[in-house]
Amino acid sequence: MTASGSSQDAARGLPRVDPLIHVPARLAIVATLAAVEEADFRYLLRATGLTKGNLSAHLSKLADAGYVHITKTFRGKYPWTLCRLTPKGRAAFEAYRQAMRAYLDPAPPGGAQAAARAPDDASDRS
């Protein structure tokens, strides 16, 4: 599979999406981070419903791919982990969203103009 997000699998018409983002747990993480500038580990735990170990493992995979930047510091004497999407991560998520949107809500044959000219079902029943 490719990460382009815009090409389709010719055999099935399925979008080729980034497999790194398509995993449900990582999709939840990336979607959450896309909505905020940054989030701490505890916020991501609550928002995604993942366990600490699961969240940590998935964040590491996203960080290794360059999609997430992780900053580990301390707040007082307690560890504090902040996460944010990188520009590469935001671009990958946007490509994923566009591919899924195109697949789930395809334009009718002939494009939007054909849909605008299509007769309304209710008016055909007179």
N, C-alpha and C positions, 0 to 999 in steps of 0.2 A: 504494500500500500504506500501511497505517497502522502505527503503532508500538504499538498496543494489545495485540497478541499474543493476545487472547482471541477475536476474531471470526474467522469462517471465510469463505473464498471460496465463496459459495453454489454456483457452477457446478461446482467440483471437490472441495469439502470440504477444501481445503488451508488450513492456518492462515495468517493474515496476520501475518507477523513483521516485525520491524524490519529493513529491508534494510541498514542500517548495520552491524548485528551479524551478519547472515546470511552475509556475505562470509567465506569460510573463514579467511583470514588474520586478520581482525578478530575472528572468533569465537574463534580460538586465543588471541589477546591478551586478550580480555575474560574468557574462561574461566580463563586463568592468573592474571589479576589478581583474579578473584573468590575465588580460593583463598588469597590472601595479603593482608596489610595493604598492602604496597607491594613493588615489585620494581624493581631497577635495569635499565638498558638491556641490559647483558650477560646477565643472567639471562633476560630476555625473548628475546634472540637464541637462546640455547641451548634454551629451553623451546618456542619456536615453530618453530625451524628456518628462520626468515626471514633474508634478507640485511639488512645495516645500512640500506640505502636503502629497502627495502620496509618494514621495521619502522618506520622513521622516518616514512614517508609515511602508513602506516596509523594510527600513534599521533597524528599531526597531525589526521587526519580525526576520530578519536575525541575528541580534545581540543576541536576546533572545535564538536563536537556537545554538549560539556559532559559527556561520559561518562568522560573520563580527565583527571586533573590531573597535569601534568608539572612537576617541579622540576629546574632545571638549576643545578648548583653545581660546586664543585671538591673533589676529595679530594687534598690536596697540590697538585701542579701539573697533575693530570689531570682532565679533565671527568668529571662524574658526573651521570647523569640518572636520577632516580627517578620512577616512575609509580605511580599508584594510581587505583582506580575512585572516582568521585564517588558520592554517594547517587543521583543521577540515573542514572549508569551501572549501579550495582547493581540498581536498580529495573528498568531496561530489560533487563538480562541475566536477571533473575528472570522477567519477563514472557515473554521469549523461551523460557526453559527450560520454563515452564508450557505455552506454546502447543505446543512440540514434543513434550513429554511427553503432552499430551492427544491429539495427532495420532497419535503412534506407539503409544500404549497406551490406546486409547479404551475407555470403559466399555461393557459389552455392552448391547443394547437392554433397557430396563427397569431399568438401573442395577445396582449391586452386589448388591442383594437377589436379582435374577433369576439372577445368576451363582452365588450361594450355593445356590439351589434347583435349579440345573441338574443333571441326573443325571450321574454319573461315567461316562465311556466304558467303563472296565473293568468296571463293575458291569452294564452293558447286555449284556455278552457271555456271561452265564451260561446 
